[in-house]
Amino acid sequence: MILANTYHLWQRPGDALIYKAGGLHKFMNWKGPIFTDSGGFQVYSLSKFRKVMEAGVLFQFDLDGKQEILSPEKSIDIQANLGSDIALILDDFPGYPFEYERSKQSIELTQRWAERAVREHKRIMESGDPINKGQKLWGIVQGATFADLRQQSAESMVSLGFEGFAIGGVAVGEPHEEMMKAVNFAIPFLPETAPKHLLGVGTPFDIVQAVSRGCDTFDCVIPTREARHGRLYIAEPNAPGGEGYSTIDIRLEKHKEDFSPVDPTCNCYLCLNHTRAYIRHLFATGELLGIRLATMHNLRFYLNLMGKIRTAIQYDYFDDMVKNFRQIE
Amino acid sequence: MILANTYHLWQRPGDALIYKAGGLHKFMNWKGPIFTDSGGFQVYSLSKFRKVMEAGVLFQFDLDGKQEILSPEKSIDIQANLGSDIALILDDFPGYPFEYERSKQSIELTQRWAERAVREHKRIMESGDPINKGQKLWGIVQGATFADLRQQSAESMVSLGFEGFAIGGVAVGEPHEEMMKAVNFAIPFLPETAPKHLLGVGTPFDIVQAVSRGCDTFDCVIPTREARHGRLYIAEPNAPGGEGYSTIDIRLEKHKEDFSPVDPTCNCYLCLNHTRAYIRHLFATGELLGIRLATMHNLRFYLNLMGKIRTAIQYDYFDDMVKNFRQIE
């Protein structure tokens, strides 16, 4: 599944163009499922300024400085034009460090926005001319690391009848333990059989921990961004319990004459075909093939990790995996 | 066949490292044939300064400013370490505009260097420990656009017993007609059955014209460099004679809502899978996938062109192709 960014696509090439193309699947010729976010996170992380109002968020686009309001309805309209398989409601969330009062306001505003988003989504699906009449809309649970707020947010989201839920407000700079608190406080109040997505997470360790708490899916820039900087994930099968991983910086001098694969246990194109010395050379000379191969490697590492998690759950040894799985420094 | 640049590889990662890796085929895991140039062209085009002496060329590397001498022997040593299938002698050549006296000196110096290169190549192949004992060494014909000099250069190269020849000193800024003069004056004095490579050429039109004069193989940055700048080759089957091609600038606004392929007659990945609107969007947003798809397209255009040339020769209508094949503006 690809997660596509509503904010970026709204700005360029614009959702009207993608609608004309027949939706995002057709525009980029991707036959798998597509998840879209609300656009709210990039408004928070990229905009030159941002003012949260009842109507929506007033902000300036990062590239052209154009002012816009991203409202709950606007976010739904854009996502309907993109035609993703799963759309998300616009949410408000406080940054880190978390404060109770601000967090309380944020879940209440998010709830009012959610009601408007549901209404708008229903209107478009029923009487508009959407790209994807089967598009699902998922709710988002906020509430930072406050147990009562996470519960309140989860319960009121459930009351709106969503089929799936995202847990938001995490991966904003908080330590791993805080992130897990947020998950712990939200999960028990969501339907056991509903899919649960953890927004913007995370490291391999974060993922295994979050799955053990009930999360199903994730989206994150870490594997691709790390790859572009030459940091590659490798398995450490000799670590205690046979689990664990580490990262290497392929740009370092020490890999210069290393004619072994990045990870001999990996089945990605890079590891099956090339040596550390070669990929280091590609990085050293700025050849774009380097970041491409590195990206393929890190994505394969993450996909293999998700496969291992599924197998461990299926054969009932996931508890052991959770106990042993960690990053080896 | 890949043409690998001796100058670049000498500088980074160094031919000693590639030798340790078991040669360039193993270093980059390429199982097809590899052609290496002498390094002389980049010394001419990239070096901060360059002084041609009897011993070789004194120059400064472009990246680290290190001074080196590229001698005929050194070029052979590096290419032997790379282990290419076809190596080239170091040649001297004047830039454009061509001058008779300078060109005459250049073929004489190139001939003396060629003799030294042949000796060094023989020494390494027979008593060294080369990567590729079957490496072929090809001569280079110089002489600019002067008939007597091209003849003298070709004949003296032939006298050294090379199995294949390159025609050099072209693609240095001269008009197409001058380039073809250089080819015309060289070809008749080379063995009919020997393979003939035209160095650094060229546009599709240059290639068809050069093949019609007896050239077999080519190397050039044009298809990949043009691709990175968004200029894509397309067939123009409605042009007179059913031949011809043009280029489009995919970055232009006019392609923004064009949901047709770049070239409906092309069988590359880009044309089979994506629209002009999509690739234009990738260029507009600086997505690296854009230059990758564009590069695949232009390389496919060139490879298809070579295939068409071979078919036209095989079925005896190449003269017609030459007559009609041109760039439509």
Interface residues (C-beta under 8 A of the other chain):
Chain A: H8 R12 P13 L17 K20 A21 G22 F27 M28 N29 K256 E257 F259 N273 H274 T275 A277 Y278 H281 A284 T285 L288 I291 R292
Chain B: H8 R12 P13 L17 K20 A21 G22 F27 M28 N29 K256 E257 F259 N273 H274 T275 A277 Y278 H281 A284 T285 L288 I291 R292
